[in-house]
Amino acid sequence: MIRPATLPVPSALPFIPEHNRLKLFSGSANPQLSQEVARYLGIDLGPMLRKRFADGELYVQVQESIRGCDVYLIQPTCQPVNDHLMELLIMVDACRRASARQITAVIPYYGYARADRKTAGRESITAKLVANLITQAGASRILAMDLHSAQIQGYFDIPVDHVYGSPVILEYLLSKNLSDLVVVSPDVGGVARARAFANKLNDAPLAIIDKRRQAHNVAEVMNVVGDVAGKTAVLVDDMIDTGGTISEAARVLRQSGARQVYACATHAIFSPPAIERLSSGVFEEVIVTNTIPIPEANRFQQLRMLSVAGILGETIWRVHEDSSVSSLFR
């Protein structure tokens, strides 16, 4: 075969360093977090064009070659959930069609996670449906933070790396040198999470709020199981949505003699009227992470927002290097 004169004859196959295969892209849901992850990794976010047509349809185009690359797409499926989920699906599909070697959907907050089982007839298990959609779009792997229930990992037919935001919250609490701590689960379902949190918080004692939920986003708190009198109570949950459950829990803890009440959660959804409830003065601090962006209008005096960019960045690097992820949390 005769080579065109304009093409040089290579002396050897070009060597592409493995780290050059790592490509990081951000969706529109939380670009600030994506920038922080990129800084941790020491790389730039890849260029991506996104626009919306007149009828509301989304358009996404990757604006650099990703052929043979390991692509990581950062996109929490937070409010507006449907738009951000659809954008993630389109991003994954675009990368698959651009011949990416592996596509990892980095989902700091997994929307629809609370619909993880049937509690009544004729209901959808939407957490499973979303898992199917992401897999069918072409994702090779999922990296998610603090899923509402661990069973969601099993809804995927592709590998899932489940990481936690608790290390940054624990580090912050330990730096405050709080005394007479008791870790409180706001409901029975969160006992395992609260127990693991208490063990890492110098083996603090554990208390539980017994509640009765009458409707979605409406909670009736009944009583406290455990000794909280004169103690600093640390309420631990995976998310705060309307703030009803955790605010009622704090009120009951105060009535039971708790000296101070702190609220800790990874995901700050903050649907109305959460801000009014959380800023009412019942909490010393409300400690959350930046898996979901919090607009300036929704920030209040007691709010403390911590970054999980380091955890996500380190996990991405370990996945890329085929290293252990679980050792991060031991």
Summary of the structure (lengths in Angstrom):
residues: 330
radius of gyration: 22.3
end to end distance: 58.1
largest distance: 87.4
contacts: 1034
relative contact order: 0.12
helix: 33%
strand: 26%
